[in-house]
């Protein structure tokens, strides 16, 4: 690789460097666009995760109350049928 730059003037080397920097800027702009899309996806997944965590927490805390209410409803039905 060093052989390709031998015998070139500083001006020619500067032109090559500027050209390569232009290519790098183009690639970085494309990567920046892709990173923006990816960050949007990650944000959506994080929002979904916290929503599911909240739903699971509510179900976990409300489950005993739901079981109690259902049990009371069934016991009252059978008490009405048997006793009343």
C-alpha positions, 0 to 999 in steps of 0.5 A, a space after each residue: 500500500 505505501 507503494 501507491 503513494 510513492 512519488 506523488 506530490 503533496 497536492 495529489 495526496 491532499 486530493 486523495 485524502 479529501 476525496 476519501 473524506 468525502 466518501 466517509 462523510 457520505 457513509 456516515 450520513 447513511 449510517 446516521 439515518 439508519 441509527 435514527 430508524 433503529 433508535 425509533 424501533 428500540 424506543 417502541 420496544 421499550 415502550 411496549 416492554 413497560 406497558 406489558 410490565 404495567 399490565 402484568 403488575 396490575 393483573 398480579 395485584 388484582 388477581 387475589 381480589 378477583 378470586 375473592 369476588 368470584 368466590 363470594 359470588 359463587 357462595 352467595 348463589 349457592 346459599 340463595 339456592 340452598 337456603 332461600 
